[in-house]
Amino acid sequence: MTTRGFGMGFFGRNPFDNDARKKFKEEWAKMTDSEKLEFMNKRMECLDRHEDHFSVEAIDARCEKWMSMSDEEKQAFADEKKKAFESRMHGMHGGFGFGH
């Protein structure tokens, strides 16, 4: 199970991805208590790492990563972010009665 993708659903950044939420719930139900604990500990570690998300070192690291990417990698990254944003906005509009 991937926990850092944009379509991760239930605990992730895109709560409107119903397929991912359903898949996660099915996988969660199959996990043992120790696997669930390990999963949540990893999630908490990820949250703890975001405290310094805007530190000079963290920003420098992201800039260095971006600058080392090829044009194709940068375009794929931007396309992925755009797709995730559009998916989130589509879900919000449908969920709050806008459009459709």
C-alpha positions as a Markdown table, in Angstrom:
| # | Residue | x | y | z |
|---|---|---|---|---|
| 1 | Met | 0.0 | 0.0 | 0.0 |
| 2 | Thr | 1.4 | 3.4 | -1.0 |
| 3 | Thr | 0.9 | 6.1 | 1.6 |
| 4 | Arg | 2.5 | 9.0 | -0.2 |
| 5 | Gly | 0.6 | 9.2 | -3.5 |
| 6 | Phe | -2.1 | 11.8 | -4.4 |
| 7 | Gly | -4.8 | 9.1 | -4.8 |
| 8 | Met | -4.3 | 7.6 | -1.4 |
| 9 | Gly | -7.7 | 8.6 | -0.2 |
| 10 | Phe | -8.8 | 7.8 | 3.3 |
| 11 | Phe | -5.9 | 9.2 | 5.3 |
| 12 | Gly | -4.3 | 11.1 | 2.5 |
| 13 | Arg | -4.4 | 14.4 | 0.7 |
| 14 | Asn | -7.3 | 13.5 | -1.6 |
| 15 | Pro | -10.2 | 12.5 | 0.5 |
| 16 | Phe | -12.5 | 12.5 | -2.5 |
| 17 | Asp | -10.9 | 9.5 | -4.2 |
| 18 | Asn | -13.6 | 7.0 | -3.5 |
| 19 | Asp | -11.9 | 4.0 | -5.2 |
| 20 | Ala | -8.7 | 4.6 | -3.1 |
| 21 | Arg | -10.8 | 5.0 | 0.1 |
| 22 | Lys | -12.6 | 1.7 | -0.6 |
| 23 | Lys | -9.3 | -0.1 | -1.4 |
| 24 | Phe | -7.7 | 1.3 | 1.8 |
| 25 | Lys | -10.6 | 0.2 | 3.9 |
| 26 | Glu | -10.4 | -3.3 | 2.5 |
| 27 | Glu | -6.7 | -3.5 | 3.1 |
| 28 | Trp | -7.1 | -2.0 | 6.6 |
| 29 | Ala | -9.7 | -4.7 | 7.5 |
| 30 | Lys | -7.2 | -7.4 | 6.5 |
| 31 | Met | -4.4 | -6.0 | 8.6 |
| 32 | Thr | -3.5 | -7.4 | 11.9 |
| 33 | Asp | -3.4 | -5.1 | 14.9 |
| 34 | Ser | 0.4 | -4.9 | 14.8 |
| 35 | Glu | 0.3 | -4.0 | 11.1 |
| 36 | Lys | -2.2 | -1.3 | 11.8 |
| 37 | Leu | 0.0 | 0.1 | 14.6 |
| 38 | Glu | 3.0 | 0.0 | 12.3 |
| 39 | Phe | 1.1 | 1.8 | 9.6 |
| 40 | Met | -0.1 | 4.6 | 11.9 |
| 41 | Asn | 3.4 | 5.0 | 13.4 |
| 42 | Lys | 4.7 | 5.6 | 9.9 |
| 43 | Arg | 2.0 | 8.1 | 9.2 |
| 44 | Met | 2.8 | 9.9 | 12.5 |
| 45 | Glu | 6.5 | 10.0 | 11.5 |
| 46 | Cys | 5.5 | 11.6 | 8.2 |
| 47 | Leu | 3.5 | 14.3 | 10.0 |
| 48 | Asp | 6.4 | 14.9 | 12.4 |
| 49 | Arg | 8.7 | 15.5 | 9.5 |
| 50 | His | 6.4 | 18.3 | 8.2 |
| 51 | Glu | 7.2 | 20.6 | 11.2 |
| 52 | Asp | 10.4 | 21.8 | 9.4 |
| 53 | His | 8.7 | 21.8 | 6.0 |
| 54 | Phe | 9.5 | 25.5 | 5.7 |
| 55 | Ser | 13.0 | 25.5 | 7.1 |
| 56 | Val | 15.8 | 26.8 | 5.0 |
| 57 | Glu | 17.3 | 23.3 | 4.8 |
| 58 | Ala | 14.0 | 21.7 | 3.7 |
| 59 | Ile | 13.4 | 24.4 | 1.0 |
| 60 | Asp | 17.0 | 24.1 | -0.2 |
| 61 | Ala | 16.6 | 20.3 | -0.5 |
| 62 | Arg | 13.4 | 20.6 | -2.6 |
| 63 | Cys | 15.1 | 23.2 | -4.8 |
| 64 | Glu | 18.1 | 21.0 | -5.4 |
| 65 | Lys | 15.8 | 18.1 | -6.2 |
| 66 | Trp | 13.8 | 20.3 | -8.7 |
| 67 | Met | 16.9 | 21.6 | -10.3 |
| 68 | Ser | 18.4 | 18.2 | -10.8 |
| 69 | Met | 15.2 | 17.0 | -12.7 |
| 70 | Ser | 15.1 | 16.8 | -16.5 |
| 71 | Asp | 12.4 | 18.8 | -18.3 |
| 72 | Glu | 10.4 | 15.7 | -18.8 |
| 73 | Glu | 10.5 | 14.9 | -15.1 |
| 74 | Lys | 9.5 | 18.4 | -14.2 |
| 75 | Gln | 6.5 | 18.2 | -16.7 |
| 76 | Ala | 5.4 | 14.8 | -15.2 |
| 77 | Phe | 5.6 | 16.3 | -11.7 |
| 78 | Ala | 3.6 | 19.3 | -12.7 |
| 79 | Asp | 1.0 | 17.1 | -14.5 |
| 80 | Glu | 0.6 | 14.9 | -11.5 |
| 81 | Lys | 0.0 | 17.9 | -9.2 |
| 82 | Lys | -2.4 | 19.4 | -11.7 |
| 83 | Lys | -4.3 | 16.1 | -12.0 |
| 84 | Ala | -4.5 | 15.7 | -8.2 |
| 85 | Phe | -5.8 | 19.3 | -7.8 |
| 86 | Glu | -8.4 | 18.8 | -10.5 |
| 87 | Ser | -9.5 | 15.6 | -8.9 |
| 88 | Arg | -9.8 | 17.3 | -5.6 |
| 89 | Met | -11.8 | 20.2 | -7.0 |
| 90 | His | -14.1 | 17.9 | -8.9 |
| 91 | Gly | -14.8 | 16.0 | -5.8 |
| 92 | Met | -15.4 | 19.2 | -3.8 |
| 93 | His | -17.8 | 20.5 | -6.4 |
| 94 | Gly | -19.7 | 17.2 | -6.5 |
| 95 | Gly | -19.7 | 16.8 | -2.8 |
| 96 | Phe | -21.0 | 20.3 | -2.1 |
| 97 | Gly | -23.7 | 20.4 | -4.8 |
| 98 | Phe | -21.9 | 22.6 | -7.2 |
| 99 | Gly | -22.1 | 21.8 | -10.9 |
| 100 | His | -23.3 | 18.4 | -12.1 |
